[in-house]
């Protein structure tokens, strides 16, 4: 899973550096941090709905959407995945 997130992070960073007109990622970047953060919130709500009343496939799809939109938000905020991983590692080691 980590390798796929890193690959997706790279693709998102490329879209940010080299915009493509037909890219959904670029449409999000063009709308700015408020819209991207809103999408993360919407996707989080959809994960909750799926967890409480939908099947496994829908749950997986909604979680994938949440991961993707979170990575877009992180790119917008210039927060690399490695920094979040380091924070998780720090938290784990302090227990």
C-alpha positions in Angstrom: 0.0 0.0 0.0 2.8 2.4 0.9 4.4 2.1 -2.5 1.1 2.9 -4.2 0.6 6.0 -2.0 4.1 7.1 -2.9 3.4 6.6 -6.6 0.2 8.5 -6.3 1.9 11.3 -4.4 4.4 11.5 -7.3 1.7 11.7 -9.9 -0.1 14.4 -8.0 3.1 16.4 -7.6 3.7 16.1 -11.3 0.2 17.5 -12.0 0.9 20.4 -9.7 4.2 21.2 -11.4 3.0 20.3 -15.0 -0.7 21.1 -15.2 -2.8 19.2 -17.7 -6.1 20.7 -18.9 -8.0 17.4 -18.7 -6.7 16.5 -15.2 -9.2 16.2 -12.4 -6.3 16.8 -10.0 -5.5 20.1 -11.7 -9.2 21.1 -11.5 -8.9 20.7 -7.7 -5.6 22.6 -7.5 -7.2 25.4 -9.6 -10.1 25.7 -7.1 -7.7 26.1 -4.2 -7.3 24.9 -0.7 -10.8 25.6 0.5 -12.4 23.4 -2.2 -9.8 20.6 -1.7 -10.3 20.6 2.1 -14.1 20.5 1.4 -13.6 17.5 -0.8 -11.7 15.7 1.9 -14.5 16.4 4.3 -17.1 15.1 1.8 -15.1 12.0 1.2 -14.7 11.4 4.9 -18.4 11.6 5.3 -18.9 9.1 2.5 -16.4 6.7 4.2 -18.6 6.9 7.3 -21.8 6.2 5.4 -20.1 3.3 3.6 -18.8 1.9 6.8 -22.2 2.0 8.5 -24.4 0.7 5.7 -22.7 -0.4 2.5 -20.8 -3.4 1.3 -17.1 -4.1 1.3 -16.5 -2.9 -2.3 -18.2 0.5 -1.7 -16.2 0.9 1.6 -12.9 0.2 -0.3 -13.9 2.7 -3.1 -14.7 5.4 -0.6 -11.5 4.9 1.4 -9.5 5.1 -1.9 -11.3 8.4 -2.7 -10.4 9.7 0.8 -6.8 8.7 0.5 -6.6 10.4 -3.0 -8.2 13.7 -1.9 -6.0 13.7 1.3 -2.9 13.4 -0.9 -4.1 16.3 -3.1 -4.6 18.4 0.0 -1.2 17.5 1.3 0.3 18.5 -2.0 -1.5 21.8 -1.9 -0.2 22.4 1.6 3.3 21.3 0.6 3.3 18.4 3.2 5.1 15.3 1.9 3.8 11.8 2.7 7.2 11.1 4.3 6.5 13.9 6.9 3.2 12.3 7.9 4.9 8.8 8.0 7.6 10.3 10.3 5.0 11.7 12.6 3.2 8.3 12.8 6.6 6.6 13.5 7.3 9.1 16.2 4.0 8.5 17.8 4.5 4.7 17.7 8.0 4.9 19.2 6.8 7.1 22.1 4.4 4.4 23.3 
